[in-house]
Amino acid sequence: MTSGDAFFYLFSAVAVASGFMVISSRNPVHSVLFLILAFVNAAGLFILLGAEFLAMILIVVYVGAVAVLFLFVVMMLDVDFNELKHGFLQYLPLGAVVGGIVLLELIVVVGGWTIAPAELRVSAAPVSSSVSNTMALGEILYTQYLYFFQIAGLVLLTAMIGSIVLTLRHKVSIRRQSISEQNRRNPHESVQLQKVPSRMGL
């Protein structure tokens, strides 16, 4: 076994274990920390594959921004996760259908490696050594997989809007900004001028 194989098994084992701990941890803070560990090990796998740009993006964007933002949101907003879990059984059938579709897709992908391995070699296009990793990735994303790239962006946008709606809690004691009410006000209703006599104060 070479050093590359040893690092592959090490990064893969830690990434799989971290992913399992993300969904099994009862503490949300621990789940985010295990998510960061999974991202770091996935970046190590990308480096072993020669995709240094993807590894750096995974560390800088996902670990440095997204995962840390999740951690601060969980720690500072005091989200009641027990309340969010109410209605879980209501969406369980839809989640089971989506999970079954994803499982079927994984079976098809994994089965393709053993059923027709020659087809995978034909579809893989070699990259010239004179082209950088970033340029090769950009040419593939914005030419061959442009529509899939845009659909992935829309899915992430929908997930972001959903997370904001789920975590937004309207409390009576918190004063919130109302843009429409502010635009309807005029200076005569907002400001009251009074002439105070000298040495009288308010």
Buried (B, 14 or more C-beta within 10 A) or exposed (E): EEEEEEBBEEBBEBBEBBBEBBEEBEEBEBBBBBBBBBBBBBBBBBBBEEBBBBBBBBBEEBBEEBBEEBBEBBEEEEBEEEEEEEEEEEEEEEEEEEEEEEEEEEEEEEEEEEEEEEEEEEEEEEBEEEEEBBEBBEEBEEEEEEEEEEEEEEEEEEEEEEEEEEEEEEEEEEEEEEEEEEEEEEEEEEEEEEEEEEEEEE
